[in-house]
Amino acid sequence: MKPFILNSKERLIKSDNEFSNKFYKEHISNFILNFVIFIWI
């Protein structure tokens, strides 16, 4: 039982990291775009 719980936790963390990385990259690029546009105006 314990190894299984540990495994599922690791899997959760892994998938969460992948998701947040994707989310983070998209938001950073959006933020930079908005920032540049804001400076231009």
CHARMM internal coordinates of N, CA and C (Angstrom, degrees):
IC EDIT
DIST 1 N 1 CA 1.4644
DIST 1 CA 1 C 1.5351
ANGL 1 N 1 CA 1 C 110.38
DIST 1 C 2 N 1.3038
ANGL 1 CA 1 C 2 N 117.56
DIHE 1 N 1 CA 1 C 2 N -46.56
DIST 2 N 2 CA 1.4688
ANGL 1 C 2 N 2 CA 120.38
DIHE 1 CA 1 C 2 N 2 CA -177.42
DIST 2 CA 2 C 1.5278
ANGL 2 N 2 CA 2 C 112.67
DIHE 1 C 2 N 2 CA 2 C -60.12
DIST 2 C 3 N 1.3246
ANGL 2 CA 2 C 3 N 118.66
DIHE 2 N 2 CA 2 C 3 N -49.58
DIST 3 N 3 CA 1.4706
ANGL 2 C 3 N 3 CA 118.46
DIHE 2 CA 2 C 3 N 3 CA 179.59
DIST 3 CA 3 C 1.5217
ANGL 3 N 3 CA 3 C 112.02
DIHE 2 C 3 N 3 CA 3 C -58.20
DIST 3 C 4 N 1.3234
ANGL 3 CA 3 C 4 N 115.58
DIHE 3 N 3 CA 3 C 4 N -36.14
DIST 4 N 4 CA 1.4643
ANGL 3 C 4 N 4 CA 119.65
DIHE 3 CA 3 C 4 N 4 CA -179.70
DIST 4 CA 4 C 1.5301
ANGL 4 N 4 CA 4 C 110.37
DIHE 3 C 4 N 4 CA 4 C -63.57
DIST 4 C 5 N 1.3280
ANGL 4 CA 4 C 5 N 115.75
DIHE 4 N 4 CA 4 C 5 N -46.20
DIST 5 N 5 CA 1.4716
ANGL 4 C 5 N 5 CA 120.70
DIHE 4 CA 4 C 5 N 5 CA 179.61
DIST 5 CA 5 C 1.5278
ANGL 5 N 5 CA 5 C 109.76
DIHE 4 C 5 N 5 CA 5 C -60.83
DIST 5 C 6 N 1.3156
ANGL 5 CA 5 C 6 N 115.80
DIHE 5 N 5 CA 5 C 6 N -44.70
DIST 6 N 6 CA 1.4580
ANGL 5 C 6 N 6 CA 120.72
DIHE 5 CA 5 C 6 N 6 CA 179.17
DIST 6 CA 6 C 1.5272
ANGL 6 N 6 CA 6 C 110.08
DIHE 5 C 6 N 6 CA 6 C -59.91
DIST 6 C 7 N 1.3263
ANGL 6 CA 6 C 7 N 114.71
DIHE 6 N 6 CA 6 C 7 N -44.13
DIST 7 N 7 CA 1.4542
ANGL 6 C 7 N 7 CA 120.92
DIHE 6 CA 6 C 7 N 7 CA -179.32
DIST 7 CA 7 C 1.5204
ANGL 7 N 7 CA 7 C 111.43
DIHE 6 C 7 N 7 CA 7 C -60.55
DIST 7 C 8 N 1.3155
ANGL 7 CA 7 C 8 N 116.33
DIHE 7 N 7 CA 7 C 8 N -47.98
DIST 8 N 8 CA 1.4592
ANGL 7 C 8 N 8 CA 119.78
DIHE 7 CA 7 C 8 N 8 CA -178.11
DIST 8 CA 8 C 1.5302
ANGL 8 N 8 CA 8 C 110.38
DIHE 7 C 8 N 8 CA 8 C -65.45
DIST 8 C 9 N 1.3222
ANGL 8 CA 8 C 9 N 115.89
DIHE 8 N 8 CA 8 C 9 N -35.17
DIST 9 N 9 CA 1.4708
ANGL 8 C 9 N 9 CA 119.42
DIHE 8 CA 8 C 9 N 9 CA 177.00
DIST 9 CA 9 C 1.5256
ANGL 9 N 9 CA 9 C 110.18
DIHE 8 C 9 N 9 CA 9 C -63.62
DIST 9 C 10 N 1.3179
ANGL 9 CA 9 C 10 N 115.99
DIHE 9 N 9 CA 9 C 10 N -46.49
DIST 10 N 10 CA 1.4681
ANGL 9 C 10 N 10 CA 119.87
DIHE 9 CA 9 C 10 N 10 CA 179.52
DIST 10 CA 10 C 1.5189
ANGL 10 N 10 CA 10 C 110.23
DIHE 9 C 10 N 10 CA 10 C -60.54
DIST 10 C 11 N 1.3298
ANGL 10 CA 10 C 11 N 114.87
DIHE 10 N 10 CA 10 C 11 N -41.78
DIST 11 N 11 CA 1.4606
ANGL 10 C 11 N 11 CA 119.19
DIHE 10 CA 10 C 11 N 11 CA -179.35
DIST 11 CA 11 C 1.5257
ANGL 11 N 11 CA 11 C 109.96
DIHE 10 C 11 N 11 CA 11 C -63.46
DIST 11 C 12 N 1.3159
ANGL 11 CA 11 C 12 N 115.76
DIHE 11 N 11 CA 11 C 12 N -41.69
DIST 12 N 12 CA 1.4607
ANGL 11 C 12 N 12 CA 120.96
DIHE 11 CA 11 C 12 N 12 CA 179.16
DIST 12 CA 12 C 1.5276
ANGL 12 N 12 CA 12 C 110.13
DIHE 11 C 12 N 12 CA 12 C -61.00
DIST 12 C 13 N 1.3164
ANGL 12 CA 12 C 13 N 115.64
DIHE 12 N 12 CA 12 C 13 N -47.57
DIST 13 N 13 CA 1.4690
ANGL 12 C 13 N 13 CA 120.60
DIHE 12 CA 12 C 13 N 13 CA -179.63
DIST 13 CA 13 C 1.5256
ANGL 13 N 13 CA 13 C 110.00
DIHE 12 C 13 N 13 CA 13 C -60.95
DIST 13 C 14 N 1.3363
ANGL 13 CA 13 C 14 N 115.85
DIHE 13 N 13 CA 13 C 14 N -42.34
DIST 14 N 14 CA 1.4567
ANGL 13 C 14 N 14 CA 120.57
DIHE 13 CA 13 C 14 N 14 CA -178.36
DIST 14 CA 14 C 1.5238
ANGL 14 N 14 CA 14 C 110.92
DIHE 13 C 14 N 14 CA 14 C -62.08
DIST 14 C 15 N 1.3291
ANGL 14 CA 14 C 15 N 116.07
DIHE 14 N 14 CA 14 C 15 N -50.24
DIST 15 N 15 CA 1.4618
ANGL 14 C 15 N 15 CA 119.94
DIHE 14 CA 14 C 15 N 15 CA -178.15
DIST 15 CA 15 C 1.5289
ANGL 15 N 15 CA 15 C 110.05
DIHE 14 C 15 N 15 CA 15 C -65.89
DIST 15 C 16 N 1.3238
ANGL 15 CA 15 C 16 N 116.25
DIHE 15 N 15 CA 15 C 16 N -36.30
DIST 16 N 16 CA 1.4552
ANGL 15 C 16 N 16 CA 120.92
DIHE 15 CA 15 C 16 N 16 CA 178.90
DIST 16 CA 16 C 1.5242
ANGL 16 N 16 CA 16 C 109.85
DIHE 15 C 16 N 16 CA 16 C -64.34
DIST 16 C 17 N 1.3159
ANGL 16 CA 16 C 17 N 116.80
DIHE 16 N 16 CA 16 C 17 N -40.38
DIST 17 N 17 CA 1.4569
ANGL 16 C 17 N 17 CA 121.13
DIHE 16 CA 16 C 17 N 17 CA 178.58
DIST 17 CA 17 C 1.5180
ANGL 17 N 17 CA 17 C 111.17
DIHE 16 C 17 N 17 CA 17 C -63.81
DIST 17 C 18 N 1.3214
ANGL 17 CA 17 C 18 N 116.08
DIHE 17 N 17 CA 17 C 18 N -44.86
DIST 18 N 18 CA 1.4628
ANGL 17 C 18 N 18 CA 119.61
DIHE 17 CA 17 C 18 N 18 CA 179.19
DIST 18 CA 18 C 1.5194
ANGL 18 N 18 CA 18 C 110.03
DIHE 17 C 18 N 18 CA 18 C -60.86
DIST 18 C 19 N 1.3166
ANGL 18 CA 18 C 19 N 115.64
DIHE 18 N 18 CA 18 C 19 N -43.48
DIST 19 N 19 CA 1.4622
ANGL 18 C 19 N 19 CA 120.19
DIHE 18 CA 18 C 19 N 19 CA -179.28
DIST 19 CA 19 C 1.5274
ANGL 19 N 19 CA 19 C 110.47
DIHE 18 C 19 N 19 CA 19 C -63.53
DIST 19 C 20 N 1.3215
ANGL 19 CA 19 C 20 N 116.62
DIHE 19 N 19 CA 19 C 20 N -49.17
DIST 20 N 20 CA 1.4614
ANGL 19 C 20 N 20 CA 120.22
DIHE 19 CA 19 C 20 N 20 CA -177.36
DIST 20 CA 20 C 1.5247
ANGL 20 N 20 CA 20 C 111.32
DIHE 19 C 20 N 20 CA 20 C -65.66
DIST 20 C 21 N 1.3310
ANGL 20 CA 20 C 21 N 116.93
DIHE 20 N 20 CA 20 C 21 N -32.82
DIST 21 N 21 CA 1.4602
ANGL 20 C 21 N 21 CA 119.91
DIHE 20 CA 20 C 21 N 21 CA 177.00
DIST 21 CA 21 C 1.5177
ANGL 21 N 21 CA 21 C 110.40
DIHE 20 C 21 N 21 CA 21 C -63.62
DIST 21 C 22 N 1.3251
ANGL 21 CA 21 C 22 N 116.06
DIHE 21 N 21 CA 21 C 22 N -46.27
DIST 22 N 22 CA 1.4558
ANGL 21 C 22 N 22 CA 121.19
DIHE 21 CA 21 C 22 N 22 CA 179.11
DIST 22 CA 22 C 1.5281
ANGL 22 N 22 CA 22 C 109.30
DIHE 21 C 22 N 22 CA 22 C -61.89
DIST 22 C 23 N 1.3168
ANGL 22 CA 22 C 23 N 115.11
DIHE 22 N 22 CA 22 C 23 N -48.76
DIST 23 N 23 CA 1.4591
ANGL 22 C 23 N 23 CA 122.68
DIHE 22 CA 22 C 23 N 23 CA -179.38
DIST 23 CA 23 C 1.5311
ANGL 23 N 23 CA 23 C 109.75
DIHE 22 C 23 N 23 CA 23 C -57.84
DIST 23 C 24 N 1.3177
ANGL 23 CA 23 C 24 N 115.49
DIHE 23 N 23 CA 23 C 24 N -46.96
DIST 24 N 24 CA 1.4601
ANGL 23 C 24 N 24 CA 122.90
DIHE 23 CA 23 C 24 N 24 CA -177.74
DIST 24 CA 24 C 1.5240
ANGL 24 N 24 CA 24 C 110.69
DIHE 23 C 24 N 24 CA 24 C -61.66
DIST 24 C 25 N 1.3305
ANGL 24 CA 24 C 25 N 116.42
DIHE 24 N 24 CA 24 C 25 N -46.84
DIST 25 N 25 CA 1.4664
ANGL 24 C 25 N 25 CA 120.24
DIHE 24 CA 24 C 25 N 25 CA -179.18
DIST 25 CA 25 C 1.5199
ANGL 25 N 25 CA 25 C 110.96
DIHE 24 C 25 N 25 CA 25 C -61.62
DIST 25 C 26 N 1.3253
ANGL 25 CA 25 C 26 N 116.21
DIHE 25 N 25 CA 25 C 26 N -45.73
DIST 26 N 26 CA 1.4648
ANGL 25 C 26 N 26 CA 119.64
DIHE 25 CA 25 C 26 N 26 CA -179.77
DIST 26 CA 26 C 1.5173
ANGL 26 N 26 CA 26 C 110.24
DIHE 25 C 26 N 26 CA 26 C -61.71
DIST 26 C 27 N 1.3229
ANGL 26 CA 26 C 27 N 116.71
DIHE 26 N 26 CA 26 C 27 N -42.27
DIST 27 N 27 CA 1.4562
ANGL 26 C 27 N 27 CA 119.78
DIHE 26 CA 26 C 27 N 27 CA -177.33
DIST 27 CA 27 C 1.5140
ANGL 27 N 27 CA 27 C 112.10
DIHE 26 C 27 N 27 CA 27 C -71.41
DIST 27 C 28 N 1.3124
ANGL 27 CA 27 C 28 N 116.88
DIHE 27 N 27 CA 27 C 28 N -36.30
DIST 28 N 28 CA 1.4670
ANGL 27 C 28 N 28 CA 119.90
DIHE 27 CA 27 C 28 N 28 CA 178.10
DIST 28 CA 28 C 1.5266
ANGL 28 N 28 CA 28 C 109.48
DIHE 27 C 28 N 28 CA 28 C -64.00
DIST 28 C 29 N 1.3171
ANGL 28 CA 28 C 29 N 117.02
DIHE 28 N 28 CA 28 C 29 N -44.98
DIST 29 N 29 CA 1.4654
ANGL 28 C 29 N 29 CA 119.51
DIHE 28 CA 28 C 29 N 29 CA -179.81
DIST 29 CA 29 C 1.5252
ANGL 29 N 29 CA 29 C 110.41
DIHE 28 C 29 N 29 CA 29 C -64.16
DIST 29 C 30 N 1.3233
ANGL 29 CA 29 C 30 N 116.96
DIHE 29 N 29 CA 29 C 30 N -39.50
DIST 30 N 30 CA 1.4637
ANGL 29 C 30 N 30 CA 120.73
DIHE 29 CA 29 C 30 N 30 CA 177.15
DIST 30 CA 30 C 1.5204
ANGL 30 N 30 CA 30 C 110.51
DIHE 29 C 30 N 30 CA 30 C -63.97
DIST 30 C 31 N 1.3085
ANGL 30 CA 30 C 31 N 115.40
DIHE 30 N 30 CA 30 C 31 N -43.58
DIST 31 N 31 CA 1.4588
ANGL 30 C 31 N 31 CA 120.83
DIHE 30 CA 30 C 31 N 31 CA -179.03
DIST 31 CA 31 C 1.5271
ANGL 31 N 31 CA 31 C 110.77
DIHE 30 C 31 N 31 CA 31 C -61.76
DIST 31 C 32 N 1.3210
ANGL 31 CA 31 C 32 N 116.50
DIHE 31 N 31 CA 31 C 32 N -45.40
DIST 32 N 32 CA 1.4665
ANGL 31 C 32 N 32 CA 120.86
DIHE 31 CA 31 C 32 N 32 CA 179.65
DIST 32 CA 32 C 1.5239
ANGL 32 N 32 CA 32 C 109.82
DIHE 31 C 32 N 32 CA 32 C -62.30
DIST 32 C 33 N 1.3143
ANGL 32 CA 32 C 33 N 116.10
DIHE 32 N 32 CA 32 C 33 N -43.65
DIST 33 N 33 CA 1.4657
ANGL 32 C 33 N 33 CA 120.57
DIHE 32 CA 32 C 33 N 33 CA 178.96
DIST 33 CA 33 C 1.5250
ANGL 33 N 33 CA 33 C 110.19
DIHE 32 C 33 N 33 CA 33 C -58.75
DIST 33 C 34 N 1.3177
ANGL 33 CA 33 C 34 N 116.33
DIHE 33 N 33 CA 33 C 34 N -49.63
DIST 34 N 34 CA 1.4605
ANGL 33 C 34 N 34 CA 120.78
DIHE 33 CA 33 C 34 N 34 CA -179.76
DIST 34 CA 34 C 1.5195
ANGL 34 N 34 CA 34 C 111.07
DIHE 33 C 34 N 34 CA 34 C -62.19
DIST 34 C 35 N 1.2972
ANGL 34 CA 34 C 35 N 116.36
DIHE 34 N 34 CA 34 C 35 N -39.40
DIST 35 N 35 CA 1.4560
ANGL 34 C 35 N 35 CA 121.84
DIHE 34 CA 34 C 35 N 35 CA -179.15
DIST 35 CA 35 C 1.5306
ANGL 35 N 35 CA 35 C 110.12
DIHE 34 C 35 N 35 CA 35 C -63.46
DIST 35 C 36 N 1.3241
ANGL 35 CA 35 C 36 N 115.94
DIHE 35 N 35 CA 35 C 36 N -46.58
DIST 36 N 36 CA 1.4694
ANGL 35 C 36 N 36 CA 120.96
DIHE 35 CA 35 C 36 N 36 CA -179.93
DIST 36 CA 36 C 1.5225
ANGL 36 N 36 CA 36 C 109.86
DIHE 35 C 36 N 36 CA 36 C -62.71
DIST 36 C 37 N 1.3163
ANGL 36 CA 36 C 37 N 116.40
DIHE 36 N 36 CA 36 C 37 N -44.62
DIST 37 N 37 CA 1.4739
ANGL 36 C 37 N 37 CA 120.45
DIHE 36 CA 36 C 37 N 37 CA 179.59
DIST 37 CA 37 C 1.5253
ANGL 37 N 37 CA 37 C 109.48
DIHE 36 C 37 N 37 CA 37 C -62.13
DIST 37 C 38 N 1.3230
ANGL 37 CA 37 C 38 N 116.23
DIHE 37 N 37 CA 37 C 38 N -41.60
DIST 38 N 38 CA 1.4610
ANGL 37 C 38 N 38 CA 121.23
DIHE 37 CA 37 C 38 N 38 CA -179.83
DIST 38 CA 38 C 1.5297
ANGL 38 N 38 CA 38 C 110.52
DIHE 37 C 38 N 38 CA 38 C -61.27
DIST 38 C 39 N 1.3122
ANGL 38 CA 38 C 39 N 117.21
DIHE 38 N 38 CA 38 C 39 N -42.74
DIST 39 N 39 CA 1.4670
ANGL 38 C 39 N 39 CA 121.33
DIHE 38 CA 38 C 39 N 39 CA 179.55
DIST 39 CA 39 C 1.5301
ANGL 39 N 39 CA 39 C 109.75
DIHE 38 C 39 N 39 CA 39 C -65.60
DIST 39 C 40 N 1.3303
ANGL 39 CA 39 C 40 N 116.05
DIHE 39 N 39 CA 39 C 40 N -40.94
DIST 40 N 40 CA 1.4557
ANGL 39 C 40 N 40 CA 120.63
DIHE 39 CA 39 C 40 N 40 CA -179.20
DIST 40 CA 40 C 1.5250
ANGL 40 N 40 CA 40 C 110.50
DIHE 39 C 40 N 40 CA 40 C -59.43
DIST 40 C 41 N 1.3165
ANGL 40 CA 40 C 41 N 116.50
DIHE 40 N 40 CA 40 C 41 N -40.61
DIST 41 N 41 CA 1.4762
ANGL 40 C 41 N 41 CA 121.98
DIHE 40 CA 40 C 41 N 41 CA -177.10
DIST 41 CA 41 C 1.5214
ANGL 41 N 41 CA 41 C 109.95
DIHE 40 C 41 N 41 CA 41 C -86.55
END
COOR INIT
IC SEED 1 N 1 CA 1 C
IC BUILD
